Amino acid sequence: MRVGGPAERILVAADREELIAHAFELWRDGAPWLLLGGGSNTVVHDDGFPGPVLLVRTRGIAEIPDPELPETRIRIRVAAGEDWDGLVATAVDRGWAGIEALSGIPGLAGAAPVQNIGAYGQELADVLHSIEFLDSGSREPRTMTAAELELGYRDSVIKRGLEGVVVSIDLVLERAAGPAAAAPRGRHGHPETDPGAPEAPVRYAQLATALGVEPGARVPIRVLRDSVLRLRAAKGMVLDAADHDSWSSGSFFTNPIVTERFARTLPEDAPRFPVSAAEPADTVVSFEDLAAGAQIAAPQPAPERMVKLSAAWLIEHAGVPKGFRLPGSGAAISSKHTLAITNRGGATAAQVAELGRFIVQRVQQEFGVILVPEPNLYGLEL
């Protein structure tokens, strides 16, 4: 967002060993410190961060042998400091399918599992195998499976407070059918003509419309990536130094998840999307346990159905349109997308937070929904 003050001290981890060593030393010192990847999902107070900042700049993408996988799948290990969109581009070039709809998301690979990044019908949870995680105060990373991370909508145990450092992530992707699929372009430069090019289903209605296909249709992954990048750029969601609409942290608020009953109190035209609920586990009591005095638990009522709302719709219909700014502020709503707070040039972190608070208040007053910020805020409150 190009706001916020300086760090007290900067440390750079260029490789895995440096990342582990720096983190251990900082934990041993005991003072507060900040782990920073690309910084794209971070807003820092104008006074800066009052402590050391560790920048993750590790690199590496490697295939990992996994005899449990069929030949049609490949497992790769990605260093936390790899650029995420660079990783997606590499996967598409090599004919690996599964993350092409996540094109254009700024930031580094290590941050991806923290909030389970997702877009256009794909989520990291769909392909994440495990991560290498360094717990607070430890010298040795451990493996955490995707299940242990408890990934949800923009959520994980790390985001909920598990302190540590993501060292690397393992993904399982679909492998191209043949060697020709790895060719980046056809003879005439048209990716859709590449022989054997890997395909992926289009799971998002807006993306399907842009591609001129029905939802669920399969298209070459390079075609899908190119379309996603165009859609994101049209919303100011692809970083461009010349476009102030992209001087943002992306979506500033998460889409609220509410009960279906509450959603019925909103206007009929308010978008709502079903959220799959986890099935309650069956309770099994053995005869031996019954003989020992165990009680059979009473049946639990089915959980309420949940739906996801559109934060962008709520903001706009609460009277905060595209391009809106408070008087005298350098922060404004993007002219392309209601969900992004942008720096129009010369904005301060305080102005960004002020606009964020105004939006939260307006949506709460109008609809009774409290929006939750998506970026990490340091020294700032909404």
C-alpha positions in Angstrom: 0.0 0.0 0.0 3.1 2.3 0.2 2.2 3.4 3.7 3.7 2.9 7.1 7.0 3.8 8.9 10.4 2.1 9.1 11.5 -1.0 10.9 14.0 -0.7 13.8 16.2 -3.3 12.1 16.0 -5.4 9.0 17.3 -9.0 8.8 17.3 -10.9 5.5 17.1 -14.7 5.3 18.4 -15.8 1.9 18.3 -19.5 2.5 16.7 -22.1 4.7 19.5 -22.2 7.3 19.5 -18.4 7.6 15.8 -18.4 8.1 15.9 -20.9 10.9 19.0 -19.3 12.6 17.6 -15.7 12.5 14.2 -16.8 13.8 15.8 -18.8 16.7 18.0 -15.8 17.6 15.1 -13.4 17.6 13.0 -15.7 19.8 15.9 -16.1 22.2 16.3 -12.3 22.5 12.7 -12.2 23.6 11.8 -8.8 22.1 8.8 -8.5 19.7 9.7 -9.0 16.0 7.9 -9.3 12.7 8.2 -11.9 10.1 7.5 -10.4 6.6 7.1 -12.1 3.3 6.2 -9.8 0.3 4.3 -7.3 2.5 1.4 -7.2 0.1 -1.1 -8.2 2.8 0.3 -5.9 5.5 -0.5 -2.4 6.8 1.9 -1.0 9.3 1.5 2.1 11.5 3.0 5.4 10.4 5.5 5.2 13.2 6.8 1.8 11.8 7.5 -1.4 13.6 9.3 -1.0 16.9 11.6 -4.0 16.6 13.5 -6.2 14.2 11.8 -7.3 10.9 12.9 -10.6 9.3 12.5 -10.7 5.5 12.0 -14.2 4.0 13.9 -14.4 0.7 14.5 -18.2 0.4 14.2 -19.7 -3.0 13.6 -23.2 -4.5 11.0 -25.4 -6.3 11.8 -29.1 -6.2 10.0 -32.3 -7.1 9.5 -34.6 -4.1 9.3 -38.4 -4.8 6.1 -39.7 -3.3 5.3 -43.4 -4.0 1.7 -42.9 -2.6 0.8 -40.7 -5.6 -0.4 -42.0 -8.9 1.6 -41.1 -12.0 -0.9 -38.4 -12.9 0.1 -36.4 -9.9 3.3 -34.6 -8.8 4.4 -33.4 -5.4 6.5 -30.3 -5.2 8.3 -28.5 -2.4 8.4 -24.7 -2.5 10.6 -22.5 -0.4 8.7 -19.9 1.7 10.4 -17.0 -0.1 9.3 -18.0 -3.6 7.1 -15.4 -5.3 3.6 -16.9 -5.4 2.6 -15.8 -8.9 6.0 -16.8 -10.2 5.3 -20.3 -8.8 1.9 -20.4 -10.6 3.6 -19.3 -13.9 6.2 -22.0 -13.4 3.5 -24.6 -12.8 1.6 -23.6 -15.9 4.8 -23.7 -18.0 5.6 -27.2 -16.8 2.1 -28.5 -17.3 1.2 -28.8 -13.6 -2.5 -28.1 -12.9 -4.2 -27.1 -9.7 -3.2 -23.5 -8.9 -3.8 -21.6 -12.2 -6.9 -19.8 -10.9 -4.7 -18.4 -8.1 -2.7 -16.4 -10.7 -1.9 -12.8 -9.9 -2.1 -13.1 -6.1 0.8 -11.0 -4.7 3.0 -12.2 -1.9 5.2 -15.2 -1.2 4.5 -18.9 -1.0 5.1 -19.2 2.8 2.2 -16.8 3.4 -0.2 -18.9 1.3 -1.3 -21.4 4.0 -1.6 -18.8 6.7 -4.9 -17.6 5.4 -5.6 -20.3 2.9 -5.4 -18.1 -0.2 -8.2 -18.6 -2.7 -9.7 -17.0 -5.8 -11.9 -17.9 -8.8 -13.0 -21.3 -7.5 -9.6 -22.6 -6.2 -8.1 -22.6 -2.7 -4.7 -23.6 -1.5 -6.5 -26.2 0.6 -7.3 -28.0 -2.6 -3.7 -28.8 -3.3 -1.7 -28.4 -0.1 -0.1 -31.6 1.1 1.9 -30.3 4.1 4.2 -27.5 5.3 7.6 -27.4 7.0 6.9 -25.3 10.2 9.4 -24.0 12.7 7.6 -23.6 16.1 8.4 -20.6 18.3 11.8 -21.1 20.1 12.6 -24.2 18.1 15.7 -25.0 16.0 14.2 -27.9 14.1 11.2 -27.6 11.8 8.4 -30.1 11.9 6.0 -31.3 9.2 2.4 -30.2 9.6 -0.2 -31.9 7.3 -2.9 -29.8 5.7 -5.4 -31.4 8.1 -3.4 -30.2 11.1 -3.5 -26.7 9.7 -7.4 -26.7 10.0 -7.7 -24.7 6.8 -10.9 -22.7 6.4 -12.1 -19.7 4.5 -9.1 -17.3 4.8 -8.2 -19.1 8.0 -5.8 -21.6 9.6 -4.4 -22.4 13.0 -1.4 -20.2 12.2 -3.7 -17.2 11.6 -5.5 -18.0 14.8 -2.3 -17.7 16.8 0.1 -20.6 16.3 3.4 -18.8 16.5 6.2 -19.9 14.2 7.7 -19.7 10.7 6.6 -21.4 7.5 9.9 -22.8 6.0 8.4 -24.5 2.9 5.2 -25.8 1.5 4.4 -29.1 -0.3 1.8 -29.1 -3.0 0.2 -32.0 -5.0 -0.6 -31.0 -8.5 -2.0 -32.7 -11.6 0.7 -33.7 -14.0 0.4 -33.1 -17.8 -0.6 -36.1 -19.9 2.5 -35.9 -22.1 5.8 -34.0 -22.6 4.2 -31.8 -25.2 2.0 -30.3 -22.6 4.9 -28.5 -21.0 5.5 -26.4 -24.1 4.5 -22.8 -23.1 3.0 -21.9 -26.5 1.8 -23.5 -29.7 3.5 -22.8 -33.0 1.4 -19.8 -33.7 1.5 -18.5 -30.1 -2.0 -19.8 -29.2 -1.9 -21.8 -26.0 -5.2 -23.5 -26.8 -3.6 -25.2 -29.7 -0.8 -26.8 -27.7 -1.0 -30.6 -28.3 -1.7 -32.4 -25.0 -2.0 -29.1 -23.0 -3.3 -29.9 -19.5 -6.8 -28.7 -18.7 -8.7 -27.7 -15.6 -12.4 -27.2 -14.8 -13.7 -23.6 -14.6 -15.4 -23.4 -11.2 -16.3 -19.8 -11.0 -19.2 -18.2 -12.9 -17.5 -14.9 -13.7 -14.5 -16.7 -15.0 -16.7 -19.0 -17.1 -18.5 -16.0 -18.6 -15.2 -14.3 -19.4 -14.0 -17.5 -21.2 -17.3 -18.0 -23.0 -17.9 -21.5 -21.5 -20.3 -23.1 -19.1 -19.2 -23.5 -15.4 -17.5 -26.9 -15.0 -16.1 -26.9 -18.6 -12.5 -27.8 -18.9 -10.0 -25.4 -20.6 -6.2 -25.3 -21.0 -4.6 -24.1 -17.8 -2.7 -21.4 -19.7 -5.9 -20.0 -21.1 -7.4 -20.1 -17.6 -4.4 -18.3 -16.1 -4.4 -15.6 -18.8 -8.1 -15.0 -18.2 -7.7 -14.7 -14.4 -4.9 -12.2 -14.9 -7.1 -10.1 -17.1 -10.0 -10.2 -14.7 -7.8 -9.3 -11.7 -6.1 -6.4 -13.6 -9.6 -5.0 -14.6 -10.3 -4.9 -10.8 -6.9 -3.3 -9.9 -5.8 -6.5 -8.3 -2.6 -7.0 -10.2 0.2 -4.8 -9.0 1.0 -1.9 -11.3 3.1 1.1 -10.2 1.3 3.3 -12.7 -2.2 2.3 -11.5 -3.2 3.7 -8.1 -6.1 1.3 -7.9 -3.5 -1.4 -7.4 -1.8 0.4 -4.5 -3.8 -1.7 -2.1 -3.6 -4.8 0.0 -6.1 -6.5 -2.3 -9.5 -7.2 -0.7 -9.5 -5.2 2.6 -12.3 -7.2 4.1 -13.3 -10.9 4.1 -16.7 -12.0 2.9 -18.8 -12.4 6.0 -20.2 -15.9 6.8 -23.5 -15.8 8.6 -26.4 -18.1 9.4 -29.0 -18.7 6.6 -31.6 -17.4 9.1 -29.8 -14.0 9.5 -29.2 -13.8 5.7 -33.0 -13.9 5.2 -33.2 -10.5 7.0 -31.1 -8.8 4.2 -32.5 -7.4 1.0 -33.5 -10.1 -1.5 -30.9 -9.0 -4.0 -28.0 -9.4 -1.5 -25.7 -12.1 -3.0 -25.4 -15.2 -0.8 -23.4 -18.4 -1.4 -23.9 -21.7 0.4 -21.1 -22.8 2.8 -20.6 -26.5 3.2 -20.8 -27.5 6.9 -18.8 -30.4 8.3 -20.9 -33.5 9.0 -21.1 -34.3 12.8 -19.1 -37.4 13.6 -21.0 -40.5 14.7 -20.6 -41.4 18.4 -19.9 -45.1 18.9 -20.1 -46.7 22.4 -18.9 -50.3 22.7 -20.7 -52.9 24.8 -17.7 -53.0 27.1 -17.9 -49.3 27.8 -21.7 -49.5 28.4 -21.1 -52.3 30.9 -18.6 -50.1 32.6 -21.2 -47.3 33.0 -20.6 -45.2 29.9 -23.6 -43.1 28.8 -24.8 -42.7 25.3 -24.8 -39.0 24.3 -28.0 -37.4 23.3 -28.3 -36.6 19.6 -27.1 -33.2 18.8 -29.2 -30.8 16.7 -27.9 -30.3 13.2 -25.8 -27.2 12.9 -27.4 -24.1 11.4 -26.9 -23.7 7.7 -24.3 -21.0 6.9 -24.0 -18.7 3.9 -21.3 -16.4 2.6 -22.2 -12.8 1.8 -20.5 -10.4 -0.6 -18.6 -7.8 1.4 -18.3 -5.7 -1.8 -22.1 -5.6 -2.2 -22.6 -4.7 1.5 -20.1 -1.8 1.2 -21.6 -0.4 -1.9 -25.2 -0.7 -0.7 -24.2 0.9 2.6 -23.5 4.1 0.7 -19.8 3.7 0.1 -19.3 3.6 -3.7 -16.3 3.0 -5.9 -13.8 6.0 -5.7 -15.2 7.2 -2.3 -12.8 9.0 0.0 -13.2 10.9 3.2 -12.5 14.7 2.9 -8.8 15.5 2.8 -7.7 11.8 2.8 -5.2 10.2 0.5 -6.9 6.8 1.0 -9.9 5.9 -1.2 -12.0 3.0 -2.3 -10.7 1.7 -5.6 -12.4 3.1 -8.7 -12.5 -0.5 -10.0 -13.5 -2.6 -7.0 -15.5 -1.7 -3.9 -13.6 -4.2 -1.7 -10.2 -2.5 -2.0 -8.9 0.5 0.0 -6.2 2.2 -2.1 -3.5 4.8 -1.7 -4.2 7.6 -4.2 -0.7 9.0 -3.5 0.5 10.4 -0.2 -1.9 8.4 1.9 -0.9 7.5 5.5 -1.6 4.3 7.4 -3.8 6.3 9.7 -6.0 7.4 6.8 -6.3 3.9 5.5 -7.4 2.8 9.0 -9.8 5.7 9.2 -11.5 4.8 6.0 -11.6 1.1 7.1 -13.4 2.1 10.3 -15.9 4.3 8.4 -16.8 1.4 6.2 -17.2 -1.0 9.1 -19.5 1.5 10.8 -21.6 2.1 7.7 -22.1 -1.6 7.0 -22.9 -2.4 10.6 -25.5 0.5 10.8 -27.1 -0.5 7.5 -27.1 -4.3 7.7 -26.0 -5.4 11.2 -22.9 -7.1 9.8 -19.5 -6.4 11.2 -16.8 -6.7 8.5 -13.5 -8.2 9.4 -10.2 -6.9 7.8 -8.3 -9.3 5.7 -4.8 -7.8 5.8 -2.5 -8.0 8.8 -2.6 -4.7 10.7 0.3 -3.6 12.9 -0.2 -0.8 15.4 -3.6 0.0 13.8 -7.1 -0.8 14.8 -10.5 -0.7 13.1 
